[in-house]
Amino acid sequence: MKTVSITTRVNPDLKAQAEFLCEQMGLTLSTVYTMLLKAIVRTGSIPFEIKADSFYSEANQQHLRAAIARLEDGEGEEHDLVDVDNMGQ
């Protein structure tokens, strides 16, 4: 079967870590890329969940804006932590 090359740019430390882990599993990055592409074709989707960082969610941004306003008014706490997964419940 004829093959083609794919060129990607990635952080060298990330590549080294991935290569090390793949080697521990008896795989190469090339094999893993091929497995990923086959899974995408087979399922018609990315074969793992991709989610946006909840820090940038509108609910969290509203909370941050309100916390900043309270701090600017001399109220609130500097380390007001929120479980954004449970906001609005």
SETORZA-846675 format. One record per residue: x, y, z of N, C-alpha, C in turn. Coordinates in steps of 0.1 Angstrom, whole numbers, always signed. Example, Ala and Ser with C-alpha at 12.3 -4.5 7.8 and 13.67 -1.06 7.14 Angstrom:
residues 2
+--------+---------+-------+---------+----------+-------+--------+---------+-------+
! n.east ! n.north !  n.up ! ca.east ! ca.north ! ca.up ! c.east ! c.north !  c.up !
+--------+---------+-------+---------+----------+-------+--------+---------+-------+
!   +132 !     -57 !   +78 !    +123 !      -45 !   +78 !   +132 !     -33 !   +78 !
!   +128 !     -22 !   +71 !    +137 !      -11 !   +71 !   +129 !      +0 !   +79 !
+--------+---------+-------+---------+----------+-------+--------+---------+-------+
This chain:
residues 89
+--------+---------+-------+---------+----------+-------+--------+---------+-------+
! n.east ! n.north !  n.up ! ca.east ! ca.north ! ca.up ! c.east ! c.north !  c.up !
+--------+---------+-------+---------+----------+-------+--------+---------+-------+
!     +8 !     -12 !    +0 !      +0 !       +0 !    +0 !     +9 !     +12 !    +0 !
!     +6 !     +22 !    -9 !     +13 !      +34 !    -9 !    +10 !     +43 !    +3 !
!    +20 !     +50 !    +8 !     +18 !      +59 !   +19 !    +22 !     +73 !   +16 !
!    +18 !     +83 !   +24 !     +22 !      +97 !   +22 !    +27 !    +102 !   +36 !
!    +35 !    +112 !   +36 !     +40 !     +118 !   +48 !    +31 !    +129 !   +53 !
!    +29 !    +130 !   +66 !     +22 !     +141 !   +72 !    +32 !    +149 !   +81 !
!    +32 !    +162 !   +79 !     +41 !     +170 !   +87 !    +33 !    +178 !   +97 !
!    +36 !    +177 !  +110 !     +30 !     +185 !  +120 !    +40 !    +192 !  +129 !
!    +36 !    +204 !  +134 !     +45 !     +211 !  +143 !    +39 !    +209 !  +157 !
!    +49 !    +205 !  +166 !     +44 !     +203 !  +180 !    +56 !    +206 !  +189 !
!    +53 !    +209 !  +202 !     +63 !     +212 !  +212 !    +72 !    +200 !  +213 !
!    +85 !    +202 !  +213 !     +95 !     +191 !  +213 !    +94 !    +183 !  +226 !
!    +91 !    +189 !  +237 !     +89 !     +181 !  +250 !    +77 !    +172 !  +249 !
!    +66 !    +177 !  +244 !     +54 !     +169 !  +242 !    +57 !    +157 !  +233 !
!    +64 !    +160 !  +222 !     +67 !     +149 !  +213 !    +75 !    +138 !  +220 !
!    +85 !    +143 !  +227 !     +94 !     +133 !  +234 !    +86 !    +125 !  +244 !
!    +77 !    +131 !  +252 !     +69 !     +124 !  +261 !    +60 !    +114 !  +255 !
!    +54 !    +118 !  +244 !     +45 !     +109 !  +236 !    +53 !     +97 !  +230 !
!    +65 !    +100 !  +225 !     +73 !      +90 !  +219 !    +77 !     +79 !  +230 !
!    +81 !     +85 !  +242 !     +84 !      +76 !  +253 !    +73 !     +67 !  +257 !
!    +61 !     +73 !  +258 !     +49 !      +65 !  +262 !    +45 !     +55 !  +252 !
!    +46 !     +59 !  +239 !     +43 !      +50 !  +228 !    +52 !     +38 !  +228 !
!    +65 !     +41 !  +230 !     +75 !      +31 !  +230 !    +72 !     +20 !  +241 !
!    +68 !     +25 !  +253 !     +64 !      +16 !  +264 !    +53 !      +7 !  +260 !
!    +44 !     +11 !  +251 !     +33 !       +3 !  +246 !    +37 !      -5 !  +233 !
!    +49 !      -4 !  +229 !     +53 !      -11 !  +217 !    +49 !      -4 !  +204 !
!    +46 !      +9 !  +205 !     +41 !      +16 !  +193 !    +51 !     +27 !  +189 !
!    +49 !     +32 !  +177 !     +56 !      +44 !  +173 !    +45 !     +55 !  +171 !
!    +50 !     +68 !  +170 !     +40 !      +78 !  +168 !    +33 !     +77 !  +155 !
!    +41 !     +72 !  +145 !     +35 !      +69 !  +132 !    +23 !     +60 !  +133 !
!    +25 !     +49 !  +140 !     +14 !      +39 !  +142 !     +2 !     +45 !  +149 !
!     +5 !     +53 !  +159 !      -6 !      +60 !  +167 !    -13 !     +70 !  +158 !
!     -6 !     +77 !  +150 !     -13 !      +86 !  +140 !    -22 !     +78 !  +131 !
!    -17 !     +67 !  +126 !     -25 !      +59 !  +117 !    -37 !     +53 !  +124 !
!    -36 !     +49 !  +137 !     -47 !      +44 !  +145 !    -57 !     +55 !  +146 !
!    -53 !     +67 !  +149 !     -62 !      +79 !  +151 !    -70 !     +81 !  +138 !
!    -63 !     +82 !  +127 !     -69 !      +85 !  +114 !    -79 !     +74 !  +111 !
!    -76 !     +61 !  +113 !     -85 !      +51 !  +110 !    -98 !     +52 !  +119 !
!    -96 !     +55 !  +132 !    -107 !      +57 !  +141 !   -116 !     +68 !  +137 !
!   -110 !     +79 !  +132 !    -118 !      +91 !  +127 !   -126 !     +86 !  +115 !
!   -120 !     +79 !  +106 !    -128 !      +74 !   +94 !   -138 !     +64 !   +98 !
!   -135 !     +55 !  +107 !    -145 !      +45 !  +111 !   -157 !     +50 !  +118 !
!   -155 !     +60 !  +127 !    -165 !      +65 !  +135 !   -172 !     +78 !  +130 !
!   -165 !     +84 !  +120 !    -170 !      +97 !  +115 !   -169 !    +108 !  +125 !
!   -160 !    +106 !  +135 !    -159 !     +116 !  +146 !   -145 !    +115 !  +152 !
!   -141 !    +125 !  +160 !    -129 !     +124 !  +168 !   -132 !    +114 !  +179 !
!   -123 !    +104 !  +181 !    -127 !      +93 !  +190 !   -124 !     +95 !  +205 !
!   -124 !    +108 !  +208 !    -124 !     +111 !  +223 !   -131 !    +124 !  +224 !
!   -135 !    +127 !  +237 !    -142 !     +139 !  +240 !   -133 !    +152 !  +239 !
!   -138 !    +162 !  +233 !    -131 !     +175 !  +232 !   -140 !    +185 !  +238 !
!   -135 !    +192 !  +249 !    -143 !     +201 !  +256 !   -135 !    +214 !  +257 !
!   -143 !    +225 !  +257 !    -137 !     +238 !  +259 !   -133 !    +239 !  +274 !
!   -123 !    +247 !  +276 !    -118 !     +250 !  +290 !   -129 !    +258 !  +297 !
!   -134 !    +252 !  +308 !    -146 !     +259 !  +315 !   -142 !    +272 !  +320 !
!   -129 !    +276 !  +321 !    -125 !     +289 !  +325 !   -131 !    +300 !  +316 !
!   -132 !    +296 !  +303 !    -137 !     +306 !  +293 !   -152 !    +305 !  +291 !
!   -159 !    +297 !  +299 !    -174 !     +296 !  +298 !   -180 !    +310 !  +302 !
!   -192 !    +313 !  +296 !    -198 !     +325 !  +299 !   -202 !    +326 !  +314 !
!   -206 !    +315 !  +320 !    -210 !     +315 !  +334 !   -198 !    +319 !  +342 !
!   -186 !    +313 !  +340 !    -174 !     +316 !  +347 !   -170 !    +331 !  +345 !
!   -170 !    +335 !  +333 !    -166 !     +349 !  +330 !   -176 !    +359 !  +337 !
!   -189 !    +356 !  +338 !    -198 !     +364 !  +345 !   -194 !    +365 !  +360 !
!   -191 !    +353 !  +365 !    -187 !     +352 !  +379 !   -174 !    +360 !  +382 !
!   -165 !    +359 !  +373 !    -152 !     +366 !  +375 !   -154 !    +381 !  +374 !
!   -163 !    +386 !  +364 !    -166 !     +400 !  +363 !   -172 !    +405 !  +376 !
!   -182 !    +397 !  +382 !    -189 !     +401 !  +394 !   -179 !    +401 !  +406 !
!   -170 !    +392 !  +406 !    -160 !     +391 !  +417 !   -150 !    +403 !  +416 !
!   -146 !    +407 !  +404 !    -138 !     +418 !  +402 !   -145 !    +431 !  +407 !
!   -157 !    +432 !  +403 !    -165 !     +444 !  +407 !   -166 !    +445 !  +422 !
!   -168 !    +433 !  +429 !    -169 !     +433 !  +444 !   -156 !    +438 !  +450 !
!   -145 !    +432 !  +444 !    -132 !     +436 !  +449 !   -129 !    +451 !  +447 !
!   -133 !    +456 !  +436 !    -131 !     +470 !  +433 !   -139 !    +479 !  +442 !
!   -150 !    +474 !  +447 !    -159 !     +481 !  +457 !   -155 !    +478 !  +471 !
!   -143 !    +471 !  +473 !    -138 !     +468 !  +486 !   -146 !    +457 !  +493 !
!   -153 !    +449 !  +486 !    -160 !     +437 !  +491 !   -154 !    +424 !  +485 !
!   -160 !    +413 !  +490 !    -156 !     +400 !  +484 !   -143 !    +395 !  +489 !
!   -139 !    +384 !  +484 !    -127 !     +378 !  +488 !   -118 !    +375 !  +476 !
!   -105 !    +377 !  +478 !     -96 !     +375 !  +467 !    -96 !    +361 !  +462 !
!    -98 !    +351 !  +470 !     -97 !     +337 !  +466 !   -111 !    +330 !  +467 !
!   -120 !    +336 !  +460 !    -134 !     +331 !  +459 !   -135 !    +320 !  +449 !
!   -133 !    +307 !  +453 !    -133 !     +296 !  +444 !   -147 !    +292 !  +441 !
!   -149 !    +287 !  +428 !    -163 !     +283 !  +424 !   -161 !    +270 !  +417 !
!   -171 !    +261 !  +419 !    -172 !     +248 !  +411 !   -180 !    +251 !  +399 !
!   -174 !    +255 !  +388 !    -182 !     +259 !  +376 !   -190 !    +248 !  +370 !
!   -187 !    +236 !  +373 !    -195 !     +225 !  +368 !   -209 !    +225 !  +374 !
!   -210 !    +231 !  +386 !    -223 !     +231 !  +393 !   -229 !    +244 !  +394 !
!   -224 !    +254 !  +386 !    -230 !     +267 !  +386 !   -244 !    +267 !  +380 !
!   -253 !    +275 !  +385 !    -266 !     +276 !  +380 !   -275 !    +264 !  +384 !
!   -271 !    +256 !  +393 !    -280 !     +245 !  +397 !   -286 !    +247 !  +411 !
+--------+---------+-------+---------+----------+-------+--------+---------+-------+
